[in-house]
Amino acid sequence: MLKSARAPRALLFPVVVGLVLVGCQRRDEIRTHSVARTSPPRQPVNVAGEKGRLDHILVAIVPQQEKAWFFKVVGKNLAVARQRPAFEKFLTSISLAESSEELPSWELPEGWREEASTTKLRRATLLVPDESGSLELAVTELSWSGEWERFLVPNVNRWLGQLGRAELDVETISRLATRISTQSGPVTVFELSGVMRRTPGRNPHGGAPIHRSPPEKKAAAVSYQTPPGWQPGEVSAMREAALVIADGDATAHIKVFAFPKSAGPEITDVSANMLRWAREAGVPNADAENLEKDLSKRVIGQIEADYGEFIGSSEGPSSKSVVGAMLQRQDKVWFFKLVGTTELVKAERDKFKDFLDSVSFR
């Protein structure tokens, strides 16, 4: 028979004693300690308060022929937000003049008032009342050509830089834009927020300079001889030279612009710019093929330039003609343009040629 195996009692006794001793050992206790804070607790972020402290740019851009009008308000976020409805109402009242040289007209919302401009670059200043103090709406102008979307890019990126933000590409900027329909056509509006960079001597929200100092005079990039009867015109950040001709009710303007080549083919393309001038003058059947007869070459400042004469089909005070030239020098494209009533442009185009012959670059 098989017998059941049993462990010897001598072996089981030490095991049992060991288990009893383990079970009777005192367990470690979890202890807590209070330590004084070395810094105060972080408070929750006040989102509304932080948003209210941001600076805000609200700007509308209205195209007119070869010019764009800017209507810009700069202020604290909440102040600008309070005035947005009045700003939009103001935009719908803007009426463009027949000539892009004339200031548009508008209707002021209740409480708004106009103030005399203190700089050549600012065509008008409107004061917008707010509980935090008056905001300024600045009316300025810039020349433009080519694609509208690409014209907007350097302007929007300049404002973003003022707000301490990085530049954006053309696609992103196009998505940021909103458009409002007005009696003067579509208006492009941008709203941008950030922290305005402080520049010594400049009020970041407009108005009088914080410290008045004589402005730096821009060195002229070209020199020329002014023909008899021509008067000085209004220069700007984009306009290198400007002259005016007046004969009774008839007027004409001579403008000299310089744009960087990097702005794109819409700036450097000769045919596209000449065609735009021809259409501006109302030349019948204006297209690239029909323009060939109106184009020629001239030398301006020892550089070969493309030259064109585009005489409108109508006469009288409302008629329009354009004579212009363009050339490339270093990293810029230069434009020289005579525009005005057809009769006066015809009478002055020989003087315009003399003007071009006198130009020299510095």
C-alpha positions as CSV (number, residue, x, y, z in Angstrom):
1,M,0.0,0.0,0.0
2,L,1.0,3.6,-0.7
3,K,1.4,5.8,2.4
4,S,0.5,9.5,2.3
5,A,3.5,11.7,2.4
6,R,3.7,13.9,5.5
7,A,6.1,16.7,6.2
8,P,8.1,16.2,9.3
9,R,6.9,18.3,12.2
10,A,10.5,19.5,12.7
11,L,10.3,21.3,9.4
12,L,6.8,22.8,9.7
13,F,7.5,24.5,13.0
14,P,10.0,27.2,11.8
15,V,7.8,28.1,8.8
16,V,4.7,28.7,11.0
17,V,6.7,30.8,13.5
18,G,8.2,32.9,10.6
19,L,4.7,33.6,9.2
20,V,3.4,34.6,12.6
21,L,6.3,37.0,13.1
22,V,5.8,38.6,9.7
23,G,2.1,39.1,10.3
24,C,2.8,40.8,13.7
25,Q,5.3,43.3,12.4
26,R,4.1,47.0,12.6
27,R,3.2,48.5,9.2
28,D,4.7,51.8,8.0
29,E,2.4,54.7,8.4
30,I,1.7,57.4,5.7
31,R,2.7,60.7,7.2
32,T,1.9,64.2,5.8
33,H,3.7,67.5,6.4
34,S,2.7,71.1,5.9
35,V,5.3,73.4,4.3
36,A,5.0,77.1,4.0
37,R,4.6,78.4,0.3
38,T,7.6,80.2,-1.1
39,S,5.4,82.0,-3.6
40,P,1.7,83.1,-3.7
41,P,-0.7,80.8,-5.6
42,R,-1.2,81.6,-9.3
43,Q,-4.4,83.5,-9.9
44,P,-6.7,82.4,-12.8
45,V,-6.2,84.4,-16.0
46,N,-8.7,87.2,-16.4
47,V,-9.4,86.7,-20.1
48,A,-11.7,89.7,-20.4
49,G,-9.3,91.9,-18.7
50,E,-6.3,90.8,-20.8
51,K,-8.4,91.3,-24.0
52,G,-9.3,94.8,-22.9
53,R,-5.7,95.7,-22.5
54,L,-4.7,94.8,-26.0
55,D,-4.3,97.4,-28.7
56,H,-6.6,97.2,-31.7
57,I,-6.4,98.4,-35.3
58,L,-9.6,98.7,-37.3
59,V,-9.0,99.8,-40.9
60,A,-11.0,100.0,-44.1
61,I,-9.4,100.3,-47.5
62,V,-11.3,101.7,-50.5
63,P,-9.8,101.5,-54.0
64,Q,-10.2,104.3,-56.5
65,Q,-8.4,104.1,-59.9
66,E,-4.7,103.9,-59.2
67,K,-5.2,105.0,-55.6
68,A,-6.4,103.4,-52.3
69,W,-7.9,105.3,-49.5
70,F,-7.3,104.1,-45.9
71,F,-9.7,104.9,-43.0
72,K,-7.9,103.7,-39.8
73,V,-8.8,103.7,-36.1
74,V,-6.2,102.7,-33.5
75,G,-7.0,102.3,-29.8
76,K,-7.6,99.9,-26.9
77,N,-9.6,96.8,-27.8
78,L,-12.7,97.6,-25.8
79,A,-12.8,101.2,-27.0
80,V,-12.6,100.3,-30.6
81,A,-15.2,97.6,-30.2
82,R,-17.6,100.1,-28.8
83,Q,-17.2,102.3,-31.9
84,R,-17.4,99.6,-34.5
85,P,-21.1,100.1,-35.3
86,A,-20.5,103.8,-35.9
87,F,-17.4,103.1,-37.9
88,E,-19.4,100.7,-40.2
89,K,-22.2,103.2,-40.6
90,F,-19.5,105.8,-41.5
91,L,-18.1,103.5,-44.2
92,T,-21.5,103.2,-45.9
93,S,-21.7,107.0,-46.3
94,I,-18.3,107.4,-48.1
95,S,-18.6,108.9,-51.6
96,L,-15.6,108.9,-53.9
97,A,-15.0,112.1,-55.9
98,E,-14.7,112.0,-59.7
99,S,-10.9,112.5,-59.5
100,S,-8.8,110.4,-57.2
101,E,-6.8,113.5,-56.4
102,E,-9.8,114.9,-54.5
103,L,-10.7,113.8,-51.0
104,P,-13.8,111.6,-50.7
105,S,-16.9,113.0,-49.0
106,W,-18.8,111.3,-46.1
107,E,-21.4,111.9,-43.4
108,L,-20.1,112.1,-39.8
109,P,-22.0,110.0,-37.2
110,E,-23.4,111.8,-34.3
111,G,-20.7,113.3,-32.0
112,W,-17.9,112.9,-34.6
113,R,-16.0,115.9,-35.7
114,E,-13.3,116.7,-38.2
115,E,-9.9,118.2,-37.2
116,A,-7.3,119.9,-39.4
117,S,-4.6,117.5,-40.4
118,T,-1.1,118.1,-39.2
119,T,0.9,116.1,-41.7
120,K,1.1,115.8,-45.4
121,L,0.5,112.1,-45.3
122,R,-2.8,112.4,-43.5
123,R,-5.5,113.9,-45.7
124,A,-8.1,114.2,-42.9
125,T,-8.4,113.4,-39.2
126,L,-11.8,112.5,-37.6
127,L,-12.3,112.5,-33.8
128,V,-14.5,109.7,-32.5
129,P,-16.0,110.2,-29.0
130,D,-15.7,107.3,-26.6
131,E,-16.1,107.0,-22.8
132,S,-12.3,106.4,-22.5
133,G,-11.5,109.5,-24.5
134,S,-11.6,110.5,-28.2
135,L,-10.2,108.0,-30.7
136,E,-8.7,109.2,-34.0
137,L,-9.7,108.0,-37.4
138,A,-6.9,108.9,-39.9
139,V,-7.6,109.2,-43.6
140,T,-4.6,108.5,-45.8
141,E,-3.9,107.5,-49.3
142,L,-1.5,105.2,-51.2
143,S,-1.0,104.5,-54.9
144,W,-1.5,100.9,-56.0
145,S,-1.3,98.7,-59.0
146,G,-1.5,95.0,-59.9
147,E,-3.5,92.5,-57.9
148,W,-5.6,93.9,-55.0
149,E,-4.8,91.0,-52.7
150,R,-1.1,91.4,-53.1
151,F,-1.3,95.1,-52.6
152,L,-2.9,94.4,-49.2
153,V,-0.1,92.1,-48.0
154,P,2.7,94.7,-47.2
155,N,0.2,97.0,-45.6
156,V,-1.4,94.4,-43.3
157,N,2.1,93.1,-42.4
158,R,3.2,96.6,-41.5
159,W,0.3,96.9,-39.1
160,L,1.0,93.5,-37.6
161,G,4.6,94.6,-37.0
162,Q,3.3,97.6,-35.2
163,L,1.3,95.3,-33.0
164,G,4.3,93.1,-32.3
165,R,3.0,90.2,-34.4
166,A,4.7,88.1,-37.1
167,E,4.0,88.6,-40.8
168,L,1.4,86.5,-42.6
169,D,1.2,85.2,-46.2
170,V,-1.2,86.4,-48.8
171,E,-3.6,83.4,-48.3
172,T,-3.9,84.0,-44.6
173,I,-4.4,87.8,-45.0
174,S,-7.1,87.1,-47.6
175,R,-9.0,85.0,-45.0
176,L,-8.7,87.8,-42.4
177,A,-10.3,90.3,-44.7
178,T,-14.1,91.1,-44.5
179,R,-15.9,93.1,-47.2
180,I,-18.6,95.7,-46.9
181,S,-20.8,96.9,-49.8
182,T,-21.1,100.7,-50.0
183,Q,-22.3,103.2,-52.5
184,S,-18.6,103.6,-53.5
185,G,-18.2,99.9,-54.1
186,P,-16.7,97.1,-52.0
187,V,-14.7,98.1,-49.0
188,T,-12.0,95.8,-47.5
189,V,-11.9,95.8,-43.7
190,F,-9.2,94.3,-41.3
191,E,-9.3,94.0,-37.5
192,L,-6.0,93.3,-35.8
193,S,-5.0,93.0,-32.2
194,G,-1.7,92.9,-30.3
195,V,0.5,95.1,-28.1
196,M,1.4,98.3,-29.9
197,R,5.2,98.9,-30.1
198,R,6.1,102.2,-28.5
199,T,8.2,104.5,-30.6
200,P,9.9,107.5,-28.9
201,G,8.2,110.7,-30.0
202,R,5.1,109.0,-31.3
203,N,1.7,108.4,-29.8
204,P,0.8,104.8,-30.6
205,H,-2.9,105.6,-30.8
206,G,-2.6,108.7,-33.0
207,G,-3.0,112.3,-32.0
208,A,-0.2,114.7,-31.2
209,P,3.3,113.4,-30.7
210,I,4.3,112.6,-27.2
211,H,7.5,114.6,-27.7
212,R,7.6,117.0,-30.7
213,S,10.8,117.0,-32.7
214,P,11.6,118.0,-36.3
215,P,10.8,115.2,-38.7
216,E,13.6,113.7,-40.7
217,K,13.5,114.9,-44.3
218,K,13.5,112.2,-46.9
219,A,16.4,112.4,-49.2
220,A,15.3,112.9,-52.8
221,A,16.1,109.9,-55.0
222,V,15.7,111.8,-58.2
223,S,16.4,115.3,-59.4
224,Y,14.8,117.1,-62.4
225,Q,14.0,120.4,-64.0
226,T,10.5,121.7,-63.6
227,P,9.0,123.0,-66.8
228,P,7.5,126.5,-66.9
229,G,4.0,126.7,-65.5
230,W,4.2,123.5,-63.5
231,Q,3.7,123.8,-59.7
232,P,4.8,121.6,-56.8
233,G,2.4,118.8,-55.9
234,E,1.9,116.7,-52.8
235,V,4.5,114.0,-52.2
236,S,3.9,111.0,-49.9
237,A,5.7,107.9,-48.6
238,M,5.1,106.2,-52.0
239,R,5.3,109.3,-54.3
240,E,8.9,110.3,-55.0
241,A,7.9,113.5,-56.8
242,A,4.7,115.3,-57.7
243,L,3.8,118.3,-59.9
244,V,0.5,120.0,-60.8
245,I,-0.6,121.8,-64.0
246,A,-3.7,124.0,-63.8
247,D,-5.3,125.9,-66.7
248,G,-8.7,127.2,-65.8
249,D,-11.0,124.3,-65.0
250,A,-8.5,121.8,-66.6
251,T,-5.9,120.1,-64.4
252,A,-3.2,117.5,-64.8
253,H,-0.8,115.8,-62.4
254,I,2.7,114.5,-62.8
255,K,3.5,111.6,-60.5
256,V,6.8,109.7,-59.9
257,F,6.6,106.4,-58.1
258,A,9.1,103.7,-57.2
259,F,8.1,100.2,-56.2
260,P,10.3,97.2,-55.2
261,K,10.7,94.6,-57.9
262,S,10.0,91.9,-55.3
263,A,6.4,93.1,-55.3
264,G,5.8,90.7,-58.2
265,P,5.2,90.6,-61.9
266,E,2.2,92.9,-61.7
267,I,4.8,95.7,-60.9
268,T,7.5,94.6,-63.4
269,D,5.3,93.6,-66.4
270,V,5.4,96.4,-68.9
271,S,2.4,95.3,-71.0
272,A,0.2,94.9,-67.9
273,N,1.0,98.4,-66.6
274,M,0.6,100.1,-70.0
275,L,-2.7,98.3,-70.6
276,R,-3.9,99.6,-67.2
277,W,-3.0,103.1,-68.2
278,A,-4.8,102.8,-71.5
279,R,-7.9,101.6,-69.9
280,E,-7.7,104.3,-67.3
281,A,-7.7,106.8,-70.2
282,G,-10.7,105.0,-71.8
283,V,-8.8,104.1,-75.0
284,P,-11.2,102.1,-77.2
285,N,-10.4,98.4,-77.8
286,A,-7.5,98.5,-75.4
287,D,-5.6,95.2,-75.5
288,A,-2.0,94.1,-75.6
289,E,-1.9,93.8,-79.4
290,N,-3.5,97.2,-80.1
291,L,-1.1,98.9,-77.7
292,E,2.0,98.2,-79.7
293,K,1.5,101.3,-81.8
294,D,1.3,103.6,-78.7
295,L,4.6,102.3,-77.2
296,S,8.1,103.4,-77.7
297,K,11.5,103.6,-76.0
298,R,13.1,106.6,-74.2
299,V,16.2,107.1,-72.1
300,I,15.5,108.4,-68.6
301,G,18.4,109.0,-66.3
302,Q,20.7,107.1,-68.7
303,I,18.4,104.1,-68.5
304,E,16.2,102.8,-71.3
305,A,12.5,103.1,-70.4
306,D,9.2,102.0,-72.0
307,Y,7.1,105.0,-72.9
308,G,3.4,105.2,-73.9
309,E,0.8,107.8,-74.9
310,F,-2.9,107.0,-74.2
311,I,-5.2,109.7,-75.4
312,G,-8.8,109.3,-74.4
313,S,-11.6,109.4,-77.0
314,S,-13.6,112.2,-75.3
315,E,-12.9,115.9,-74.9
316,G,-14.0,118.4,-72.2
317,P,-13.5,118.7,-68.4
318,S,-14.5,115.1,-67.8
319,S,-12.1,113.6,-70.3
320,K,-8.9,111.8,-69.4
321,S,-5.6,110.9,-71.0
322,V,-2.4,109.4,-69.7
323,V,1.2,109.6,-70.8
324,G,3.7,107.5,-68.9
325,A,7.0,105.7,-68.8
326,M,8.5,103.0,-66.6
327,L,12.0,101.6,-66.1
328,Q,13.9,99.2,-63.8
329,R,16.8,100.5,-61.8
330,Q,18.6,98.4,-59.2
331,D,15.9,96.8,-57.0
332,K,13.1,99.1,-58.0
333,V,10.6,99.8,-60.8
334,W,10.1,103.5,-61.5
335,F,6.9,105.0,-63.0
336,F,6.6,108.5,-64.4
337,K,3.0,109.5,-65.2
338,L,1.2,112.5,-66.6
339,V,-2.6,112.3,-66.2
340,G,-5.3,114.8,-66.6
341,T,-7.9,116.2,-69.0
342,T,-7.2,115.3,-72.6
343,E,-6.8,118.8,-73.9
344,L,-4.3,119.7,-71.2
345,V,-2.3,116.4,-71.5
346,K,-2.0,117.0,-75.3
347,A,-0.7,120.5,-74.7
348,E,1.8,119.5,-72.0
349,R,3.1,116.2,-73.3
350,D,6.1,117.8,-75.0
351,K,7.0,119.5,-71.7
352,F,6.6,116.1,-70.0
353,K,9.2,114.6,-72.5
354,D,11.5,117.5,-71.5
355,F,10.9,116.7,-67.9
356,L,11.8,113.0,-68.5
357,D,15.0,114.0,-70.3
358,S,16.0,116.1,-67.3
359,V,15.6,113.3,-64.7
360,S,18.8,112.0,-63.0
361,F,19.0,109.4,-60.3
362,R,21.0,109.9,-57.1
